[in-house]
Amino acid sequence: MTAPATGDAPDGRDGPHVFVEDVEAPQITDEDRHHLAVLRVRAGDSITVSDGAGRWRPARFGPSVDPVGEVVVVERSSPPITVAFAPVKGDRPEWVVQKLTELGVDRLVAMQTERSVVRWRADRADTQVARLRRISREAAMQSRQCHLPEVVAPLEFAEASVLRGACLAHRDGRPPDLECPVVLVGPEGGWSDRELAADLPHVRLSASVLRAETAAIAAGVLLTGLRSALIARHVG
């Protein structure tokens, strides 16, 4: 068997992008078929399928999904980037997850802090996380990602703060860099004195005061931009 070729993610010229369990024998869920119907994809149209773990290939849509091209493997970017954010009210957490997924952030963490206004009860956390994972998957399809991000169950600040490479988003910090690829973004009320006293580097995401959800997106933009060399590394 020929080894899969290493290459880039699909660029959209081969049609919509869908996740499947196995790119060797792709099968599309009823929910994804409905999504493609909304996009007016018809039998015989081109699509791309991915297993969410870096493998994708062109296919032809129909009652069955027929592969029409070779499997391509997209290497995962390094270092992996994590954004941990304190959920706020309304649908903003969903918006944050959607946008961070589009940017290519690898791990998304809902985090509970001392000043968090939104606190997910234990009996509802699984439902909330399942919804965020569904939104992330949809965003990954839209943005033609080949690696599905990990959406982590809620962590307390103390748990998030010990993640390797963690740093705090704070206005007194240095510019972000890839030495600290795990950015913790606080709630609307800011960090508590105890959280600020944690032995973590501080990174500055903007010259102005940002809303909590905007800060999370800024962290994703800056870190993925640095990783892809779209943003020059700060020196000095």
Secondary structure, DSSP 8 states (H G I E B T S, - for coil): ----EE-----STT--EEE-S-SSS----HHHHHHHHHTT--TT-EEEEE-SBSEEEEEE-SSS-EE-S--EE----SS--EEEE---STTHHHHHHHHHHHHT-SEEEEEE-TT-S----HHHHHHHHHHHHHHHHHHHHHTT-SB--EEEEEEEHHHHTTSTTEEEEEEEEE---TTS-EEEE--TT---HHHHTSS--EE---SS---HHHHHHHHHHHHHHHHTTSS-----
